[in-house]
Amino acid sequence: MSVQNSDHAQIRKIIKGRLATGEPIEAHETTLPPNGFPHPPHHHVHSEMWLIREGTVELTINGTTHRLSAGGAGFVHSNEEHGIKNVGAGPATYFVVAIGPGADS
């Protein structure tokens, strides 16, 4: 997969399209450097799930922080404010699966 570099993350797109039932879906892999985050906390209409491959991250949902490491998973419902940050000493890599309106844009 090709890598898109930003100031805060490396992103590898996996899929973008629609499920058989019509919902938009998008999945990508992100790698963050230590203390890195892809963007400030935000919210959107689609739901998201994170699957942590390596490293340690803090996932904040509506002001509550959850520490996740390799093998961990997190989920945010539509319109919940959320953000993710690498809190480990090395890189953190995780998969994001987004489902719902706007996930394929």
TITI-603761 format. One record per atom (N, C-alpha, C, O): atom name; residue in three letters; x, y, z; residue number from 1. Coordinates in steps of 0.02 Angstrom, whole numbers. Example, Ala and Ser with C-alpha at 12.3 -4.5 7.8 and 13.67 -1.06 7.14 Angstrom:
<rs>
+-------+--------+--------+--------+--------+-----+
: atome : residu :      x :      y :      z : num :
+-------+--------+--------+--------+--------+-----+
:     N :    ALA :    660 :   -284 :    390 :   1 :
:    CA :    ALA :    615 :   -225 :    390 :   1 :
:     C :    ALA :    660 :   -165 :    390 :   1 :
:     O :    ALA :    712 :   -166 :    423 :   1 :
:     N :    SER :    642 :   -112 :    354 :   2 :
:    CA :    SER :    684 :    -53 :    357 :   2 :
:     C :    SER :    645 :      2 :    394 :   2 :
:     O :    SER :    670 :     57 :    402 :   2 :
+-------+--------+--------+--------+--------+-----+
</rs>
This chain:
<rs>
+-------+--------+--------+--------+--------+-----+
: atome : residu :      x :      y :      z : num :
+-------+--------+--------+--------+--------+-----+
:     N :    MET :     42 :    -59 :      0 :   1 :
:    CA :    MET :      0 :      0 :      0 :   1 :
:     C :    MET :     44 :     62 :      0 :   1 :
:     O :    MET :     94 :     65 :     35 :   1 :
:     N :    SER :     25 :    110 :    -39 :   2 :
:    CA :    SER :     64 :    172 :    -41 :   2 :
:     C :    SER :     53 :    212 :     23 :   2 :
:     O :    SER :      0 :    206 :     55 :   2 :
:     N :    VAL :    102 :    252 :     41 :   3 :
:    CA :    VAL :    100 :    291 :    102 :   3 :
:     C :    VAL :     87 :    364 :     86 :   3 :
:     O :    VAL :    119 :    393 :     42 :   3 :
:     N :    GLN :     40 :    394 :    123 :   4 :
:    CA :    GLN :     29 :    467 :    120 :   4 :
:     C :    GLN :     58 :    495 :    185 :   4 :
:     O :    GLN :     37 :    475 :    239 :   4 :
:     N :    ASN :    105 :    541 :    179 :   5 :
:    CA :    ASN :    135 :    572 :    238 :   5 :
:     C :    ASN :    102 :    639 :    252 :   5 :
:     O :    ASN :     90 :    678 :    207 :   5 :
:     N :    SER :     88 :    651 :    316 :   6 :
:    CA :    SER :     65 :    717 :    337 :   6 :
:     C :    SER :    113 :    740 :    392 :   6 :
:     O :    SER :    162 :    705 :    407 :   6 :
:     N :    ASP :    101 :    797 :    421 :   7 :
:    CA :    ASP :    144 :    821 :    474 :   7 :
:     C :    ASP :    142 :    776 :    535 :   7 :
:     O :    ASP :    191 :    773 :    574 :   7 :
:     N :    HIS :     87 :    740 :    545 :   8 :
:    CA :    HIS :     77 :    703 :    607 :   8 :
:     C :    HIS :     69 :    627 :    598 :   8 :
:     O :    HIS :     68 :    591 :    648 :   8 :
:     N :    ALA :     64 :    602 :    536 :   9 :
:    CA :    ALA :     48 :    532 :    527 :   9 :
:     C :    ALA :     69 :    506 :    459 :   9 :
:     O :    ALA :     78 :    545 :    412 :   9 :
:     N :    GLN :     76 :    440 :    455 :  10 :
:    CA :    GLN :     82 :    405 :    391 :  10 :
:     C :    GLN :     17 :    366 :    382 :  10 :
:     O :    GLN :     -3 :    329 :    427 :  10 :
:     N :    ILE :    -15 :    373 :    324 :  11 :
:    CA :    ILE :    -79 :    341 :    312 :  11 :
:     C :    ILE :    -76 :    297 :    250 :  11 :
:     O :    ILE :    -49 :    318 :    199 :  11 :
:     N :    ARG :   -103 :    237 :    257 :  12 :
:    CA :    ARG :   -106 :    189 :    201 :  12 :
:     C :    ARG :   -180 :    172 :    190 :  12 :
:     O :    ARG :   -211 :    141 :    233 :  12 :
:     N :    LYS :   -208 :    192 :    134 :  13 :
:    CA :    LYS :   -278 :    178 :    118 :  13 :
:     C :    LYS :   -286 :    104 :    102 :  13 :
:     O :    LYS :   -245 :     75 :     66 :  13 :
:     N :    ILE :   -339 :     74 :    128 :  14 :
:    CA :    ILE :   -352 :      3 :    115 :  14 :
:     C :    ILE :   -413 :     -5 :     70 :  14 :
:     O :    ILE :   -407 :    -35 :     16 :  14 :
:     N :    ILE :   -471 :     19 :     91 :  15 :
:    CA :    ILE :   -531 :     14 :     50 :  15 :
:     C :    ILE :   -574 :     76 :     58 :  15 :
:     O :    ILE :   -570 :    112 :    107 :  15 :
:     N :    LYS :   -616 :     88 :      8 :  16 :
:    CA :    LYS :   -666 :    141 :     11 :  16 :
:     C :    LYS :   -722 :    120 :    -36 :  16 :
:     O :    LYS :   -710 :    103 :    -94 :  16 :
:     N :    GLY :   -784 :    120 :    -11 :  17 :
:    CA :    GLY :   -840 :     99 :    -53 :  17 :
:     C :    GLY :   -904 :     95 :    -13 :  17 :
:     O :    GLY :   -916 :    134 :     32 :  17 :
:     N :    ARG :   -945 :     46 :    -31 :  18 :
:    CA :    ARG :  -1010 :     37 :      1 :  18 :
:     C :    ARG :  -1020 :    -37 :     17 :  18 :
:     O :    ARG :  -1000 :    -81 :    -21 :  18 :
:     N :    LEU :  -1052 :    -49 :     74 :  19 :
:    CA :    LEU :  -1071 :   -117 :     91 :  19 :
:     C :    LEU :  -1130 :   -139 :     48 :  19 :
:     O :    LEU :  -1161 :    -97 :     15 :  19 :
:     N :    ALA :  -1145 :   -203 :     47 :  20 :
:    CA :    ALA :  -1202 :   -229 :      8 :  20 :
:     C :    ALA :  -1267 :   -197 :     30 :  20 :
:     O :    ALA :  -1315 :   -193 :     -8 :  20 :
:     N :    THR :  -1270 :   -175 :     93 :  21 :
:    CA :    THR :  -1331 :   -144 :    120 :  21 :
:     C :    THR :  -1334 :    -69 :    107 :  21 :
:     O :    THR :  -1382 :    -36 :    126 :  21 :
:     N :    GLY :  -1282 :    -42 :     74 :  22 :
:    CA :    GLY :  -1282 :     28 :     53 :  22 :
:     C :    GLY :  -1242 :     77 :     95 :  22 :
:     O :    GLY :  -1230 :    133 :     72 :  22 :
:     N :    GLU :  -1221 :     58 :    155 :  23 :
:    CA :    GLU :  -1183 :    104 :    197 :  23 :
:     C :    GLU :  -1113 :    115 :    170 :  23 :
:     O :    GLU :  -1080 :     67 :    149 :  23 :
:     N :    PRO :  -1090 :    177 :    170 :  24 :
:    CA :    PRO :  -1021 :    191 :    151 :  24 :
:     C :    PRO :   -973 :    159 :    201 :  24 :
:     O :    PRO :   -988 :    155 :    261 :  24 :
:     N :    ILE :   -915 :    137 :    177 :  25 :
:    CA :    ILE :   -863 :    108 :    219 :  25 :
:     C :    ILE :   -795 :    132 :    195 :  25 :
:     O :    ILE :   -785 :    140 :    135 :  25 :
:     N :    GLU :   -750 :    143 :    241 :  26 :
:    CA :    GLU :   -681 :    162 :    225 :  26 :
:     C :    GLU :   -636 :    131 :    278 :  26 :
:     O :    GLU :   -654 :    130 :    337 :  26 :
:     N :    ALA :   -578 :    106 :    257 :  27 :
:    CA :    ALA :   -530 :     79 :    304 :  27 :
:     C :    ALA :   -460 :    102 :    284 :  27 :
:     O :    ALA :   -444 :    106 :    225 :  27 :
:     N :    HIS :   -419 :    117 :    334 :  28 :
:    CA :    HIS :   -350 :    136 :    322 :  28 :
:     C :    HIS :   -307 :    117 :    382 :  28 :
:     O :    HIS :   -333 :    103 :    437 :  28 :
:     N :    GLU :   -242 :    117 :    371 :  29 :
:    CA :    GLU :   -194 :    104 :    424 :  29 :
:     C :    GLU :   -156 :    169 :    437 :  29 :
:     O :    GLU :   -137 :    203 :    390 :  29 :
:     N :    THR :   -146 :    186 :    500 :  30 :
:    CA :    THR :   -110 :    246 :    519 :  30 :
:     C :    THR :    -52 :    228 :    564 :  30 :
:     O :    THR :    -59 :    187 :    609 :  30 :
:     N :    THR :      5 :    260 :    553 :  31 :
:    CA :    THR :     62 :    255 :    598 :  31 :
:     C :    THR :     78 :    324 :    625 :  31 :
:     O :    THR :     87 :    372 :    586 :  31 :
:     N :    LEU :     82 :    329 :    691 :  32 :
:    CA :    LEU :     97 :    393 :    724 :  32 :
:     C :    LEU :    165 :    388 :    758 :  32 :
:     O :    LEU :    182 :    336 :    787 :  32 :
:     N :    PRO :    206 :    441 :    755 :  33 :
:    CA :    PRO :    268 :    443 :    793 :  33 :
:     C :    PRO :    252 :    453 :    867 :  33 :
:     O :    PRO :    195 :    470 :    884 :  33 :
:     N :    PRO :    300 :    444 :    912 :  34 :
:    CA :    PRO :    288 :    458 :    983 :  34 :
:     C :    PRO :    260 :    529 :    992 :  34 :
:     O :    PRO :    284 :    576 :    961 :  34 :
:     N :    ASN :    210 :    535 :   1033 :  35 :
:    CA :    ASN :    174 :    598 :   1047 :  35 :
:     C :    ASN :    135 :    624 :    988 :  35 :
:     O :    ASN :    108 :    679 :    990 :  35 :
:     N :    GLY :    130 :    585 :    934 :  36 :
:    CA :    GLY :     95 :    607 :    874 :  36 :
:     C :    GLY :     20 :    595 :    878 :  36 :
:     O :    GLY :     -4 :    550 :    913 :  36 :
:     N :    PHE :    -17 :    636 :    842 :  37 :
:    CA :    PHE :    -89 :    628 :    835 :  37 :
:     C :    PHE :   -108 :    651 :    765 :  37 :
:     O :    PHE :    -76 :    697 :    739 :  37 :
:     N :    PRO :   -159 :    620 :    734 :  38 :
:    CA :    PRO :   -174 :    638 :    664 :  38 :
:     C :    PRO :   -209 :    705 :    656 :  38 :
:     O :    PRO :   -202 :    737 :    604 :  38 :
:     N :    HIS :   -246 :    727 :    707 :  39 :
:    CA :    HIS :   -283 :    790 :    704 :  39 :
:     C :    HIS :   -313 :    803 :    773 :  39 :
:     O :    HIS :   -315 :    757 :    814 :  39 :
:     N :    PRO :   -335 :    864 :    787 :  40 :
:    CA :    PRO :   -367 :    878 :    852 :  40 :
:     C :    PRO :   -432 :    838 :    859 :  40 :
:     O :    PRO :   -459 :    813 :    810 :  40 :
:     N :    PRO :   -457 :    832 :    921 :  41 :
:    CA :    PRO :   -521 :    798 :    931 :  41 :
:     C :    PRO :   -575 :    829 :    886 :  41 :
:     O :    PRO :   -576 :    889 :    874 :  41 :
:     N :    HIS :   -620 :    786 :    862 :  42 :
:    CA :    HIS :   -671 :    807 :    815 :  42 :
:     C :    HIS :   -730 :    759 :    819 :  42 :
:     O :    HIS :   -729 :    712 :    858 :  42 :
:     N :    HIS :   -781 :    772 :    779 :  43 :
:    CA :    HIS :   -838 :    725 :    775 :  43 :
:     C :    HIS :   -865 :    727 :    703 :  43 :
:     O :    HIS :   -853 :    775 :    667 :  43 :
:     N :    HIS :   -901 :    675 :    684 :  44 :
:    CA :    HIS :   -931 :    670 :    618 :  44 :
:     C :    HIS :   -988 :    621 :    621 :  44 :
:     O :    HIS :   -999 :    588 :    672 :  44 :
:     N :    VAL :  -1025 :    616 :    566 :  45 :
:    CA :    VAL :  -1086 :    575 :    565 :  45 :
:     C :    VAL :  -1070 :    500 :    567 :  45 :
:     O :    VAL :  -1107 :    462 :    599 :  45 :
:     N :    HIS :  -1017 :    478 :    533 :  46 :
:    CA :    HIS :  -1004 :    406 :    532 :  46 :
:     C :    HIS :   -974 :    381 :    598 :  46 :
:     O :    HIS :   -945 :    419 :    636 :  46 :
:     N :    SER :   -981 :    316 :    609 :  47 :
:    CA :    SER :   -950 :    282 :    666 :  47 :
:     C :    SER :   -881 :    258 :    647 :  47 :
:     O :    SER :   -867 :    249 :    587 :  47 :
:     N :    GLU :   -837 :    249 :    696 :  48 :
:    CA :    GLU :   -769 :    225 :    682 :  48 :
:     C :    GLU :   -749 :    172 :    733 :  48 :
:     O :    GLU :   -769 :    174 :    791 :  48 :
:     N :    MET :   -707 :    126 :    710 :  49 :
:    CA :    MET :   -677 :     75 :    753 :  49 :
:     C :    MET :   -602 :     77 :    741 :  49 :
:     O :    MET :   -579 :     84 :    685 :  49 :
:     N :    TRP :   -563 :     71 :    795 :  50 :
:    CA :    TRP :   -490 :     69 :    792 :  50 :
:     C :    TRP :   -467 :      0 :    815 :  50 :
:     O :    TRP :   -493 :    -27 :    864 :  50 :
:     N :    LEU :   -421 :    -29 :    779 :  51 :
:    CA :    LEU :   -390 :    -93 :    796 :  51 :
:     C :    LEU :   -315 :    -80 :    802 :  51 :
:     O :    LEU :   -282 :    -65 :    752 :  51 :
:     N :    ILE :   -288 :    -85 :    862 :  52 :
:    CA :    ILE :   -218 :    -66 :    874 :  52 :
:     C :    ILE :   -172 :   -124 :    856 :  52 :
:     O :    ILE :   -179 :   -179 :    882 :  52 :
:     N :    ARG :   -126 :   -111 :    810 :  53 :
:    CA :    ARG :    -78 :   -163 :    788 :  53 :
:     C :    ARG :    -14 :   -162 :    829 :  53 :
:     O :    ARG :     11 :   -215 :    848 :  53 :
:     N :    GLU :     13 :   -102 :    843 :  54 :
:    CA :    GLU :     74 :    -97 :    884 :  54 :
:     C :    GLU :     76 :    -30 :    919 :  54 :
:     O :    GLU :     45 :     18 :    897 :  54 :
:     N :    GLY :    111 :    -29 :    975 :  55 :
:    CA :    GLY :    118 :     33 :   1013 :  55 :
:     C :    GLY :     63 :     42 :   1064 :  55 :
:     O :    GLY :     23 :     -3 :   1077 :  55 :
:     N :    THR :     62 :    102 :   1093 :  56 :
:    CA :    THR :     12 :    119 :   1143 :  56 :
:     C :    THR :    -18 :    187 :   1126 :  56 :
:     O :    THR :     18 :    235 :   1114 :  56 :
:     N :    VAL :    -84 :    190 :   1125 :  57 :
:    CA :    VAL :   -119 :    253 :   1110 :  57 :
:     C :    VAL :   -168 :    270 :   1165 :  57 :
:     O :    VAL :   -189 :    227 :   1204 :  57 :
:     N :    GLU :   -186 :    333 :   1168 :  58 :
:    CA :    GLU :   -242 :    355 :   1209 :  58 :
:     C :    GLU :   -297 :    377 :   1162 :  58 :
:     O :    GLU :   -289 :    421 :   1120 :  58 :
:     N :    LEU :   -354 :    345 :   1169 :  59 :
:    CA :    LEU :   -414 :    361 :   1131 :  59 :
:     C :    LEU :   -460 :    399 :   1178 :  59 :
:     O :    LEU :   -480 :    372 :   1230 :  59 :
:     N :    THR :   -477 :    460 :   1161 :  60 :
:    CA :    THR :   -521 :    501 :   1203 :  60 :
:     C :    THR :   -589 :    507 :   1168 :  60 :
:     O :    THR :   -593 :    529 :   1111 :  60 :
:     N :    ILE :   -641 :    487 :   1204 :  61 :
:    CA :    ILE :   -710 :    489 :   1177 :  61 :
:     C :    ILE :   -752 :    530 :   1226 :  61 :
:     O :    ILE :   -760 :    511 :   1284 :  61 :
:     N :    ASN :   -779 :    585 :   1202 :  62 :
:    CA :    ASN :   -820 :    629 :   1244 :  62 :
:     C :    ASN :   -787 :    646 :   1311 :  62 :
:     O :    ASN :   -819 :    647 :   1363 :  62 :
:     N :    GLY :   -721 :    658 :   1309 :  63 :
:    CA :    GLY :   -684 :    678 :   1368 :  63 :
:     C :    GLY :   -658 :    622 :   1412 :  63 :
:     O :    GLY :   -621 :    634 :   1460 :  63 :
:     N :    THR :   -676 :    560 :   1397 :  64 :
:    CA :    THR :   -651 :    502 :   1435 :  64 :
:     C :    THR :   -595 :    469 :   1397 :  64 :
:     O :    THR :   -602 :    452 :   1338 :  64 :
:     N :    THR :   -538 :    459 :   1430 :  65 :
:    CA :    THR :   -478 :    432 :   1398 :  65 :
:     C :    THR :   -472 :    357 :   1411 :  65 :
:     O :    THR :   -483 :    333 :   1467 :  65 :
:     N :    HIS :   -455 :    321 :   1358 :  66 :
:    CA :    HIS :   -444 :    248 :   1361 :  66 :
:     C :    HIS :   -375 :    234 :   1334 :  66 :
:     O :    HIS :   -357 :    258 :   1280 :  66 :
:     N :    ARG :   -335 :    195 :   1370 :  67 :
:    CA :    ARG :   -268 :    176 :   1348 :  67 :
:     C :    ARG :   -274 :    108 :   1314 :  67 :
:     O :    ARG :   -299 :     60 :   1343 :  67 :
:     N :    LEU :   -250 :    104 :   1251 :  68 :
:    CA :    LEU :   -253 :     43 :   1212 :  68 :
:     C :    LEU :   -184 :     25 :   1187 :  68 :
:     O :    LEU :   -145 :     68 :   1167 :  68 :
:     N :    SER :   -168 :    -40 :   1187 :  69 :
:    CA :    SER :   -105 :    -63 :   1160 :  69 :
:     C :    SER :   -118 :   -118 :   1109 :  69 :
:     O :    SER :   -176 :   -134 :   1095 :  69 :
:     N :    ALA :    -66 :   -148 :   1082 :  70 :
:    CA :    ALA :    -72 :   -198 :   1029 :  70 :
:     C :    ALA :   -126 :   -249 :   1046 :  70 :
:     O :    ALA :   -126 :   -278 :   1101 :  70 :
:     N :    GLY :   -171 :   -260 :    999 :  71 :
:    CA :    GLY :   -227 :   -306 :   1009 :  71 :
:     C :    GLY :   -289 :   -273 :   1036 :  71 :
:     O :    GLY :   -343 :   -303 :   1038 :  71 :
:     N :    GLY :   -284 :   -210 :   1058 :  72 :
:    CA :    GLY :   -341 :   -173 :   1085 :  72 :
:     C :    GLY :   -386 :   -146 :   1029 :  72 :
:     O :    GLY :   -365 :   -141 :    971 :  72 :
:     N :    ALA :   -447 :   -130 :   1048 :  73 :
:    CA :    ALA :   -495 :   -102 :   1001 :  73 :
:     C :    ALA :   -536 :    -47 :   1034 :  73 :
:     O :    ALA :   -548 :    -50 :   1095 :  73 :
:     N :    GLY :   -556 :      2 :    995 :  74 :
:    CA :    GLY :   -598 :     56 :   1019 :  74 :
:     C :    GLY :   -653 :     70 :    968 :  74 :
:     O :    GLY :   -646 :     54 :    909 :  74 :
:     N :    PHE :   -707 :    100 :    991 :  75 :
:    CA :    PHE :   -764 :    116 :    947 :  75 :
:     C :    PHE :   -794 :    182 :    968 :  75 :
:     O :    PHE :   -799 :    197 :   1027 :  75 :
:     N :    VAL :   -814 :    222 :    919 :  76 :
:    CA :    VAL :   -849 :    284 :    932 :  76 :
:     C :    VAL :   -912 :    285 :    889 :  76 :
:     O :    VAL :   -912 :    269 :    830 :  76 :
:     N :    HIS :   -968 :    305 :    921 :  77 :
:    CA :    HIS :  -1032 :    312 :    887 :  77 :
:     C :    HIS :  -1034 :    377 :    847 :  77 :
:     O :    HIS :   -993 :    421 :    857 :  77 :
:     N :    SER :  -1081 :    381 :    803 :  78 :
:    CA :    SER :  -1093 :    442 :    764 :  78 :
:     C :    SER :  -1096 :    503 :    809 :  78 :
:     O :    SER :  -1129 :    503 :    861 :  78 :
:     N :    ASN :  -1062 :    556 :    788 :  79 :
:    CA :    ASN :  -1063 :    622 :    821 :  79 :
:     C :    ASN :  -1031 :    625 :    890 :  79 :
:     O :    ASN :  -1035 :    677 :    922 :  79 :
:     N :    GLU :   -998 :    572 :    914 :  80 :
:    CA :    GLU :   -961 :    577 :    976 :  80 :
:     C :    GLU :   -893 :    610 :    963 :  80 :
:     O :    GLU :   -859 :    593 :    915 :  80 :
:     N :    GLU :   -875 :    658 :   1006 :  81 :
:    CA :    GLU :   -809 :    689 :    997 :  81 :
:     C :    GLU :   -755 :    639 :   1016 :  81 :
:     O :    GLU :   -760 :    604 :   1067 :  81 :
:     N :    HIS :   -703 :    636 :    975 :  82 :
:    CA :    HIS :   -650 :    587 :    986 :  82 :
:     C :    HIS :   -583 :    611 :    959 :  82 :
:     O :    HIS :   -580 :    653 :    914 :  82 :
:     N :    GLY :   -530 :    583 :    987 :  83 :
:    CA :    GLY :   -463 :    596 :    964 :  83 :
:     C :    GLY :   -418 :    538 :    985 :  83 :
:     O :    GLY :   -435 :    501 :   1031 :  83 :
:     N :    ILE :   -362 :    531 :    951 :  84 :
:    CA :    ILE :   -315 :    477 :    967 :  84 :
:     C :    ILE :   -244 :    505 :    966 :  84 :
:     O :    ILE :   -228 :    549 :    926 :  84 :
:     N :    LYS :   -202 :    481 :   1012 :  85 :
:    CA :    LYS :   -134 :    505 :   1018 :  85 :
:     C :    LYS :    -88 :    447 :   1037 :  85 :
:     O :    LYS :   -106 :    405 :   1078 :  85 :
:     N :    ASN :    -28 :    446 :   1008 :  86 :
:    CA :    ASN :     22 :    397 :   1026 :  86 :
:     C :    ASN :     54 :    419 :   1092 :  86 :
:     O :    ASN :     84 :    473 :   1096 :  86 :
:     N :    VAL :     48 :    378 :   1144 :  87 :
:    CA :    VAL :     77 :    394 :   1209 :  87 :
:     C :    VAL :    136 :    348 :   1226 :  87 :
:     O :    VAL :    162 :    350 :   1282 :  87 :
:     N :    GLY :    157 :    307 :   1178 :  88 :
:    CA :    GLY :    213 :    261 :   1189 :  88 :
:     C :    GLY :    279 :    291 :   1168 :  88 :
:     O :    GLY :    282 :    346 :   1140 :  88 :
:     N :    ALA :    333 :    254 :   1182 :  89 :
:    CA :    ALA :    401 :    277 :   1166 :  89 :
:     C :    ALA :    419 :    265 :   1092 :  89 :
:     O :    ALA :    465 :    297 :   1066 :  89 :
:     N :    GLY :    384 :    220 :   1059 :  90 :
:    CA :    GLY :    397 :    206 :    988 :  90 :
:     C :    GLY :    336 :    220 :    946 :  90 :
:     O :    GLY :    286 :    247 :    971 :  90 :
:     N :    PRO :    338 :    203 :    881 :  91 :
:    CA :    PRO :    281 :    214 :    837 :  91 :
:     C :    PRO :    219 :    175 :    861 :  91 :
:     O :    PRO :    225 :    123 :    893 :  91 :
:     N :    ALA :    161 :    201 :    844 :  92 :
:    CA :    ALA :     98 :    166 :    856 :  92 :
:     C :    ALA :     63 :    158 :    788 :  92 :
:     O :    ALA :     56 :    206 :    751 :  92 :
:     N :    THR :     42 :     98 :    774 :  93 :
:    CA :    THR :      7 :     84 :    710 :  93 :
:     C :    THR :    -60 :     53 :    726 :  93 :
:     O :    THR :    -66 :      9 :    768 :  93 :
:     N :    TYR :   -112 :     77 :    692 :  94 :
:    CA :    TYR :   -179 :     52 :    703 :  94 :
:     C :    TYR :   -219 :     56 :    638 :  94 :
:     O :    TYR :   -202 :     94 :    592 :  94 :
:     N :    PHE :   -272 :     16 :    636 :  95 :
:    CA :    PHE :   -319 :     17 :    580 :  95 :
:     C :    PHE :   -381 :     55 :    601 :  95 :
:     O :    PHE :   -402 :     50 :    658 :  95 :
:     N :    VAL :   -409 :     93 :    555 :  96 :
:    CA :    VAL :   -472 :    127 :    565 :  96 :
:     C :    VAL :   -523 :     99 :    515 :  96 :
:     O :    VAL :   -508 :     94 :    456 :  96 :
:     N :    VAL :   -582 :     82 :    541 :  97 :
:    CA :    VAL :   -637 :     62 :    497 :  97 :
:     C :    VAL :   -694 :    111 :    511 :  97 :
:     O :    VAL :   -718 :    116 :    567 :  97 :
:     N :    ALA :   -714 :    148 :    460 :  98 :
:    CA :    ALA :   -767 :    198 :    465 :  98 :
:     C :    ALA :   -827 :    174 :    425 :  98 :
:     O :    ALA :   -821 :    154 :    367 :  98 :
:     N :    ILE :   -886 :    176 :    457 :  99 :
:    CA :    ILE :   -948 :    154 :    424 :  99 :
:     C :    ILE :  -1003 :    206 :    436 :  99 :
:     O :    ILE :  -1015 :    226 :    492 :  99 :
:     N :    GLY :  -1035 :    226 :    381 : 100 :
:    CA :    GLY :  -1091 :    272 :    386 : 100 :
:     C :    GLY :  -1082 :    333 :    342 : 100 :
:     O :    GLY :  -1032 :    338 :    306 : 100 :
:     N :    PRO :  -1130 :    379 :    345 : 101 :
:    CA :    PRO :  -1128 :    438 :    302 : 101 :
:     C :    PRO :  -1062 :    477 :    308 : 101 :
:     O :    PRO :  -1040 :    494 :    363 : 101 :
:     N :    GLY :  -1030 :    490 :    251 : 102 :
:    CA :    GLY :   -968 :    527 :    249 : 102 :
:     C :    GLY :   -906 :    485 :    254 : 102 :
:     O :    GLY :   -851 :    510 :    244 : 102 :
:     N :    ALA :   -913 :    420 :    269 : 103 :
:    CA :    ALA :   -855 :    377 :    276 : 103 :
:     C :    ALA :   -818 :    369 :    210 : 103 :
:     O :    ALA :   -757 :    358 :    209 : 103 :
:     N :    ASP :   -853 :    374 :    155 : 104 :
:    CA :    ASP :   -821 :    363 :     89 : 104 :
:     C :    ASP :   -803 :    428 :     54 : 104 :
:     O :    ASP :   -785 :    427 :     -5 : 104 :
:     N :    SER :   -806 :    485 :     90 : 105 :
:    CA :    SER :   -788 :    548 :     57 : 105 :
:     C :    SER :   -718 :    569 :     73 : 105 :
:     O :    SER :   -695 :    622 :     50 : 105 :
+-------+--------+--------+--------+--------+-----+
</rs>
